[in-house]
């Protein structure tokens, strides 16, 4: 079973920046290919992990190996380096045992480490920093609470 949360790009503060350049007001937006349409949360019981998947308008293949930071695995797009999924180890076998605070803390630390020391955010070899900022904004406590909730049987 999985739970998904739709993402409204108009509500994301980090998806759009307004700048005044020499008296001209410019609006710069993150590419729609880097903004998730929705986020899926699922419990991988066989691996003892909670997996958060970001779904985009394209279906980019993942890089062959995930970026591992501590116990957190971050799957990135093969070419874009945008975040495709985040996998976090969890203690218990069911949804009730997943702590939102613990999940949020592990994800935040891993994402901070992912971009530590990035000198050129536009580099094709480094992580997609703007996409990560959106992921951090999306994965607040309220969204994580929704993602770990057991879906209602229908």
WONOR-V521308 format. One record per helix or strand of 2 or more residues. SS is the DSSP state (a for helix, b for strand). FROM is the first residue (numbers start at 1). TO is the last residue. Records with the same first field share a line. If there is no record, write none. Layout:
SS->FROM-TO / FROM-TO
This chain:
b->2-6 / 16-21 / 24-29 / 38-44 / 49-55 / 67-69 / 72-77 / 83-89
a->9-11 / 13-15 / 32-34 / 95-97 / 100-115 / 129-138 / 141-148
